Amino acid sequence: MSLSLVERYVKQIEAESKGEKPSNKITLKEALASPDLSVFLHKTIIDVMKDSAEPFYVVSKFFKTVRITEGRSIVFPAMSDVIVGEVGEGMSYRRQTPEVEIFEGAAEISVKKIGAIVEVTDEMISDSQWDVVGIMLDKVGRGLARYKEEWIFREFINHGHVIFDPDHEDGATYGTHGLDVNRNKNKTLSVEDFIDLMIGNLAHGYQTTDILLHPLVWPIFAKNPLLDKMSVAAFGGPGNKITITPDQVQGKLPMAVQITLTPFAPFNYLDKKFDMFVVDRNEVGVLVVKDDISIEQWDNPERDIRALKVKERYSPGILNNGHGISCAKNIAYAQTYPEPEVIRTIS
């Protein structure tokens, strides 16, 4: 009695999990043509794409997932903290009415549809080129992750609290104090600017937990007098994550922060400028999800092609009007030099 495709598929998975070579292995053509395996195949494809995307997620992990079942948008107002206090015996509890404010243009989060169509030829299927198909699915998963990370950084730029922006028309307020080798301002971050940026969240009642920047930017800060004193290597440990504790910078920082390098952080290769962000990872934002990753498949006999459509519906939203995100925009990619010492001669 011959085994069904589902039974063969189960035995194939069991053999591969034990490191054995499965006998009577199911071909890709059989799997795509079988309605019994469609559920298993779709789940496998989705799992492959999710596994490929997971290592790329950096800022996405800071966002709390909120699922909506009706409609396509949701409103998140900014809400003040609730202050509690000691209650004496027989005394009344302190009454609190949190202030709720809806900021125009930043509160309503509308989900959008993200996806792509991947085409596979019949020749590729008939030859059972599993590796080629796996590579294509891996590329799709990475593409989904890349788009989500870049989208979140765009939200950081649009809604974050800007502390430094040398290109702003109000240069006196948003300008930086970095100096070039001739001691002229060159739109870079000085040591004082770097510290001001890291404590910027504290002004709004939030903690500073993470600094996000492009990997190419790190050498600039590694040469900075502030970071030159630290006992960590220029490119950190596993995952390009560096933890800075106050004792490592001799008490110059009032909190412990983690520097995370991600290639999706904004970096202008043409103008040699970059953006960096200091965030409170617990108060960054939410990821409103309408539909998780799903796939649809159909055939095109005219071109001997099978198409696979991948889509998901979501949207990132920034909480508290971006006060948990401090931004430094349009910073020049150049080295910063310390201010010269002032020597006064008293006769």
N, C-alpha and C positions, 0 to 999 in steps of 0.2 A: 504494500500500500504506500503510495507516494505521499510525502509530506506536503502540507499546504505552504504557501509562501510565508505566511505568518510564523508557522512552526520552524521553517528553515531560517527565518530572520532571527528568531529567539535563539536557536542553536548557534547561529553565527555570532551573535553578541556574546553568548556564554563562552564560546571558544576563544574569541579575541580577548575577552577579559582575563582569561587564564594564560594568555601569551601563546596560544596554539593556533595553527593554521586551519581555518574552517574548511570543511569539505562541502562540496556542492554549493559554493558561494553564490549568492544572488547577484546577478548583473544589474547594472544601473537601468538598462532597458526594461528588465522585468519589474524592477521596483516602481518605475514611473508608469508602467502599463497596468499595474495591479491596483484595483480599488481597495483591496484588503490592507495594503501597506501604505495607503495615502496618509492616514493619520500618523503612523510611525515616522514616515519619511518627512512630513511637514514639521513634526516636532524636532526631528534630528537636525533638519536644516536651520530651524530657529535657534536651537541650542548651539550649533556651530557658529552662527553669526554673533550670538550673545557672548560666547567665550572669546571670540576674536576682538570684540569691542571692549570687554571688561578692562584689559590693561591700559587702555587709552583714557579711561575716565579718571579725571583728577578733580576738577571743580564740580563735576556732576555729583560727586559723592557728598558734597556739602549741602545739597538740596534735599529737603524732605519731600517725599512723594505724596501727592494728594490726588486721588482718583475721583473723577466725576462721571456719573452715569446718565445724567440728563443735561441737555444744553451743550454748549461748546465754550462757555466762558465762566469765570468765577471772579469775585471781587474780594480782595484782601485789604482791609483797612489797617492803618497804623494805629496801634493801641499803646497807651502809656502803661508804665509799671504799676503794680498794686503794692502799696506800702502797708506792712503789717506792724503791729507793735504789741507790747505787753498789756494784758488786760487784768486789772486788779479785781479782787474778790468783790462781787456785787456791782461792779462797774459795767458800763455799756461797752460793747465792741465798737471799734472805730469803723465808721461806714466809709466805704470806698466806691467811687464811681469812676472807673477808668475812662480817660479821654480817648475817644475814637475819632479818627480823622481819615477821610478818603481823599487821596491826592489825585487830582485830575491828570489823566493820561498815564498814570503809573500803577493804578490799583486794579483795573480790570485785566485779567489774563485770559486771552483767547487762544485755544489750542489750534495748532496748524498741522497739516498733513505733510510728512516727510517720507520720501521713498525713492525707489528706482526700479527699472526693469532690467533683468539680466537674461541674456539670450544664450541658449546652448544648442549647438548643431546636432543633428541626428548622427553624424559621423562620430562626434565625441561620445554620444550615448552608446552607439553600437559597439564602439571599441572599449567601453567600460572604463573610461578615463576618470576614475574616481578622484585621483589626485588633482587633476585640472579643475574639476567641479569644486572640490574642496578649497582650492586656492581662490576661485571666483567668489565663493561664499565668504571666505575670509576677508577678501577685499570689500565686499558689501558691508560686513560687520564693522570693519574699520572706518568705512565711509560714514556710516550712521553715527559712530562715536565721534568722528572728527567734526561733523556738522553740529552735533549737540554741544561739544566743548566750545567751538568757535561762536556759536549762538549765545552761549552763556557769557562769554567774554564781551560780546557786543552789548549785552544787557548791563554788564558791569560798567562799561564806558558811558552808556546812556543814563543810568540811574544811580551810579555810585557817587559818593561825596568827594568832589575834586578838591584836593589840597594844593597840588602843584600842577601848573600848566604854563610853561614858558612862552607858548604861542598865544596865550589868552590876551585879549585886548587890554585887560587890566593887569599889566605886568607887575605892578608894584604889589598887588595882593597875591597873585598866583605864581610869581617868578621864583626861581630857585637861586641858590647862592654858591653854586659850584664854580671853581676857578680853573682856567687853563694854566699852562706852564708859565705864561707871562703875567699871571695873577689878574686876568680879565675874566669877567663872567662868561661862561660858555654853555649855559642852559643845562648843566649837569647838577646832580644832587650832591650837596655837601654833607659832611657828617651830621651837622645839625639838622639839615633837611631830612636825612634818613631817619633820625630819631623822631622828628616831628611827625613824619608820615606814620611811623609805627604806633605812636600814641594818639593818633588822630581819632581812632574809634572811641577812646576813653572820654573824649569831650561830649559824646552822645550817649554815654552810659554803657558802652559795649566793650568787651575784652578783645585784645589783639591776639589771635592764635596762629595765623598763617600769612605768609608773604608769597605771592604768586608772580613769577616772572619767567621770561624766555631763557632757555639754557645759554644762549649766546651773550646774555646780559650779565651772567654771573661773574665772568672774569673781571668786569669793570668793578664790581663790588669787592671781589677778592683782593684787588689792589688798593681798595679804600683803606685809609688809616684805621677806621673803626673795625673792619673785619679782619684786618691784617694781624690783629692781636689775638684772634681766636685760635683755639687748639683743634680746628677741624680742617680737613683738606678742602681745596678749592671747589671740588665737584662732589663733596659729600659722600654719603654711604649708599646702601641699596635703595633703588628707586629715586635717586637724585633728591633725597630729602635730608635737610640739614636742620638740626635742632639747636637753637641758640638759647642758652640759659644766661641769666644775669651774671653769674660768676665767670663765664667765658669772656665777657667783655668788661670785666672789672667794674661791675656795678653801673655801667652806662645805660643799660636797659632795665626798666622796671618790671618786665614780664618775660616769660619764656615764649619764644615764637618758633615756628617751623617754616623754613624756606623750601618751597616746592617749585621745581623747574619743569615747565611744560612747553612743548613746541607750539601749542595752540595759543599761548599768550601773544598779544599784539606786538609785532616787531616790524618796523618799516625798513626794509632792506635798501630802498632807494634813497631815502632821506636820512638814514642812520638815526632813527628815533625809535623809542619803545615806550610802552605803558607798563606800569606795575601796580599791583593791588595788595592792600593790607586788609584782611577780613577777620571777622568773628565767625568762625565756621558754624556756630550754632544759631546765627541770626542772619544768614546770607539770603536765603530765599526758599521757594518751593518749586517743585516740578509737577505741574498739573498734567495728568495723564488721562487721556480719553480712551485710547486703544494701544495695547502693547504691540510688539512686532508681530505682523501677520504676513502670510504669503498666499498668492494665488498663481495657478499654473494653467497654461493653455498651449495649444499646438498651432503652428503655422505651416501647413503642408506645402504651401506655395514656395516657401524658401527652405523647407526641411529644417525648421527651427522650433525648439520648445522654449517658451518664454516663462520667466519667473518674476512676478511682481512682488516687491517687498515694500511694506509701508508701516508707519506708526504715527500716532497722533498725540502730540504733547505740546507743552509750552513752558519755558522757565519764567518765573516771576520773582522779582526782588521785593523783599520785605522791608518794612519800616522806612520807606522812601530812600533806601540805599544808605542809611546812616551806619549800617554795620559794615560798609565797604569804603575804605579810603583809597583814593586814586591819585597816582602821579602820571600825568599824560604828557606826551610829546617831549620826553626827556632825551637829551642828546646822548648818543652812544659814543662817549669819549671819557677819558680819564679825568678824575677830579684831583686837584692839588690843594693841600691845606693852605690856609691864610698865612702870610708871612708874620713872623713875630715882630712885635712893635718894641723897639729899644729906645728908651729915652735917656739922654745924657744930662745929668744934673751937675752943674758947675758949682 
